[in-house]
Amino acid sequence: MKALYDISKNKTYLQYIDAISKDIADTENELQEIRDTISSIHDELLRRILELKIYEGCTFEKIADELNYSQRYIQRKYSKCINIA
C-alpha cells in the first residue's frame, strides 16, 4: 500500500505533521461549505434527501421508506438537484 505522504530524508516529521494538519483543515473547510450549502436549501424535502444521502449514507430505497415517497421520485429529485449544481 502506497503512503499518501512521502516521508523522505528531506522532510522532517514536523513538516509531515504540518502537511497532514493543513489537509485536515482544508477538508474541514470543504465539509463546512457543503453543510452551509445544504442548510441553505429552501425545499425541505430536498434538503432532507441530501442530508440522508450525504451525511448518513442512506440508499435511495431507505430514504424513500423513511420519507414515505417512491424510490423513483427520490432519485429524480436528487438527480435534478445534483445536475443543477
Secondary structure, 3 states (H helix, E strand, C coil): CCCCCCCCCCCCHHHHHHHHHHHHHHHHHHHHHHHHHHHCCCCHHHHHHHHHHHHCCCCHHHHHHHHCCCHHHHHHHHHHHHHHC
